[in-house]
Amino acid sequence: MVMVSIVASSYILLSLVLKNVAYIKYECSPPPFAISKEQIAFRHSNAKSITDTQHSYVIQEDGTCRKGETETFLFIAVCVSASGFKQRTVIRNTWGSIVQKDNKVKLLFFLGNPNNTTIQKAILNESSYYHDIVQDNFVDSYANLTLKSIFMLKWSSTFCVNTSYVLKVDDDMFINVPNLINFLNSTRLKNSVIGQRIAKAKPIRRKDSKWYTSEHLYNETYYPYYTSGTNYVISGDIVPKLYQSTFHEPFLWLEDVYITGLCRERIKANIIDNWNFSSLHPPAQGCSYKDVISGHKNTPTQISKIWRELNDPNLNCSRS
């Protein structure tokens, strides 16, 4: 009865918090023309060896990859906005629930600072209950997505050093984890980043564009080959190398171009093109995800629907 009361109280508390923050949205502020003071401060705070565990995380969860008797095969790093309570809840209850059955798979949510005391209190309560959140102190914003991925690389390099693969994934993705594991088991890739490859992409020079990049930040005609930032896998052997490369590669606010393009090229890692790691938005149906790895731009309701249909033993995807 005590446990039931605790769970019920936690649910009521989280529901009240969600009600208060449901309509809080982050403005996608224009990306900086040069590295900001905050970005400089973040890089300075991280300018230590990856073996140095004294970095002051807001929430750390450093024992995640040590839980269980087996080494981690797949570490799933979900990059989610600090206010994304609903997204975190639906992932825990659907495709992310594999961690409850397979101790070779670990999952954590990576957050920045919401700059909102109400949201931060809710995050701390959520973390104390689920123990699946890692948080650093940079402002959680669209322009700081690269910082979030650098943060993810640092944490993984420090606290999940023996993992075979790291999946970086956004919170509006549906991931067919069994299909992903089957793919990784069949390939055993090393020195690679795997995802939906983007080739011969040009920097957008229109100042009215959300993705405007000045020549001051990047003056080449084309970006290097990179993968869609919505979801990609990094082979575990190069996660520390990718992290260390961020201290030498000039900063770029476009996360996917920076991590899977510029930093990957710097360490001479391969890029593996696999369009089953899709950044597209297929119909939110179980049959759409039966034979692929991922799909993009799904709402929490759609993620729940896909999961329910995929796990329906009567699912019939044959064409009449």
N, C-alpha and C positions, 0 to 999 in steps of 0.2 A: 504493500500500500504506500509505503514511503517513496519507493521508486516511481510509482505511478503519479504521485503528487508532484515529485520533482519534475518529471517529464511534462506533466500538464502545465505546471507553473512556467517552465521554460518556453513551452509552446505559446502560452498566453502572452508572456513578455515579448517574445520575438514577433508575435502577431501585432502587438501594439506598436512596436518599433517600426515594423514594416508599413503599418498604416500611416505613420508619421512621415516616412521617407519615400513612400511609393511614388510621389510626384516630384521628387528631387532629381534633377537631371544635370549632367555636366555639360557645360557649354564647350563646344569644340573650338577653342581659341585658335587663332591663326598660328601656324608653326613659327618658331623663332627664326629670324634670319641668320643668327649666329648662336652658338651655344650660350645658354642662359646662366645666370649666377647660380641658380638652383642645380643645374646640370653639372656645373663645375664643382659645386659643393658635394654632390653625390659621388662624382668620380674621385674627388679627394678622399672622401670617407671610405671608399672601396679600394684605395690605392695601397693594398697590402697583399701579401702572398695568399694564395687560395687555401693554404694550410692554416692561416690565422683565423681562428674562430671567435675572436674578440669583437668583431664588428657588432655594433649595437642595433640589432633588429628590434622592431617594435613587437613583433610576434615571430618566434623562431622555429619551433617544432623540429628541432635538430635530430630527434630520434626516429623520424618517420621511416627512413630506409633501413634502420636497424631492427625494426619490428619483425618478428618471425625468424625462423631458423634458416631460411634460404636467401640467397642474394637476389636483389631486385633485378628483374628482367626488363620491365617497362616502368619508367617514372613519368607520370602524366602531370604536366604543369599547366594549369588553367589560368590564363591571364584574364582577370575579371575586374570590373570597376568596383571600387570600395562599396558603393551603394547597391551592388548587384546581389541582394539577398535572395531574390526569387530565382535568379540564374543558378546560384550555388545550390539552393535547395533542390531544384529539379535535376541537376546533374547528379547530386548525391543519390537521388531516388531512382534514377534511370541508368544511363550508360556508365556512369561513374561508380555504380554499386558493385561492379566487378571486384573492387578491392575487398569486399566483405567475403568473397569466395576464393580469391586467388591471392595468396600472400606474396607472389612474385611481382604483383602490380601494385604500385603506390600512386596516390593522387593527392595533390595539394593545390590550393588556390593562392595565387600571388596578387597582392594588393599594394597600393600606395596609400598615402595619407589623404583622407577625405576632406581635411580642413573643416570638419563639422563635428562638434563634441557629441551630439546625439547619435550620429551614425557611428562614430568611433566607439562609444559605449556599447552599442548593439553588436559591433564587430567583436569586441572583447568577450561579450556574453556568448556569442556564436562560437568563437574559438574555444572557450572553456568547455563547451559542450561537445563539439565535434573534433577538435584537435586536428584540423586539416587546413589551416590558414597560416600563411607566412606573409608578413607585412614589413615594409620598409618605410622610411620617412619622407620620400620625395612626394610631391603633390600628384595625386592620381588624376591624370588628365590625358586627353588624346595626344597632345604634343609630347608627352613623356612616355609613350609606349616603348621606345627604344630603351629608356632607363629601366622599365619593368622587365624587359627581356635580359638586359645585362644583369639585373638583380637575380633573375631566375638562373642564369648561367653560373653566377657566383655561388648561390645557395647549393645548386646541384653539384658543382665542383668541390664544395666543401663538405657537404653532408650526405651525398649520394654517389660516392666516388666509384662504386663497383657496379653501377647499373649498366645494362647492355644497351639500352636505348632511352632517350628522353623525347617525349611528345610534347611540343608546345602547341597549345590550342586555345582559341578564343571561346568566350562563354556562350556564343550563339551558334555553336557547332553541335551537330549530332555525330558521335563517333561510334562506329560499329567495332567495338574493341576486339571481339573474337576474330573478325576478319583482319584487323590490324596485326594481332598476334600471329595469326597463321601466315601472313605475308612476311613478317620479320623472321619467323622460324624457318621459312623456306629460302630466305636470301642470305641471312647471316652477314649483313653488310658491315664494313669498317670504313673509317675515314670518309664518311658520307653524310650529306643532308638529303633527306628524301621528302618529296612533296610535289605539288603542282608547279612545274617550272615556268617561269616567265622569262622570255627571251627577247632581246633587242628592244627593251622598253626605254623610252626617252623621258628625261626629266621634263616635268610640266613647268613652263616658264610664265604661264598666265597668272598674274598676281591675284586674280579673283578666284582662283581654284583652291579647293581645300588641300590639294597636294602640291601647291606651288613650291618649287625649290629654286632658289636663286643660283646664279653661276658662282657666287661667292662660296656657297656651300658645296656645290658639285658642278664642275665645269666641263665634264666629259659629254660627248654626244649621246652615249647610251649608258644605261646602268649595266653592271655585270649581270650575268644570268643569276636569278634568285628564285626562291619559291614563294608562293602565296603565303602571307603571314597568318592566314586564318588557321592553318594547321600544318606542321611539318615535324619530321622525326630527325633527331641528331643521334648518330651512333655514339655510344658512350665513350669511346676512346678519344673523341675530339672535343668533348664538352669543356675540359680544362683549357685546351688550346684556343677554342673560340673565345672563352672568357678572357684569357690573357691577351688575345689579339685586340680587344677593345681598348687597351691602354696605348696601342700604337696606331690603330686605324682612326683617322679623323672622324669626329662624331657626325652622324647624319640622323635626323629625326624620323626618317622613314624606317621603321623597325625591320621589315622584311628585307628591304634592300641592304640595310646595314649589316644585319646578322648573317643572313643566308647568302648575301651577295658579296659585299666588300670584305667582311671578316672571314668568310669561308674561303674566298680567293686568296687572302693573305696567308692562310695556313695551308693552302694548296689541297683542300679537301674536295671530294667529288660532289657533284649535284646529280641526284637520281630523279628523273622525271617520272612521276606516277600520278595519273589523273584520277585515280581512285581516291586520292587526297583532294577532294573537290572543294573549290571556293564558290561553286555555283549553288543555286537553291532549287533542288528537285522538289517535286510535290511531297508534302509532309505525310507520307504514307510508308508503312512498313515495307511494302514491295520495292519502293524506291531505294531503300537502304539495305536490302537483303544481300546484295553482291558487291557493295562498294565499302569504302572505309569511312567516308565523311560527307557531310553536306552543310551548307552555310546559311546564315540569316534565318535561323529558326527561333521562334518565340518559345518561352517556357511551356506554353500550352501545346505547341507543335511537337516539341521534344517529348513530352509525355505521350502524345498520340502515337508518334513513331515507335516509341518504346513498347507501348501496349500492343500495337499491331505486330511488331516483330516477335514478341513473345507469345503471341496467340498460336497455340498448336494447330488451329484450323486455318491459318493463313494460307491462302491460295493465290499465287502470283502467276499462274498460267493464263495465257490469253484464250478467251473463248472463241 
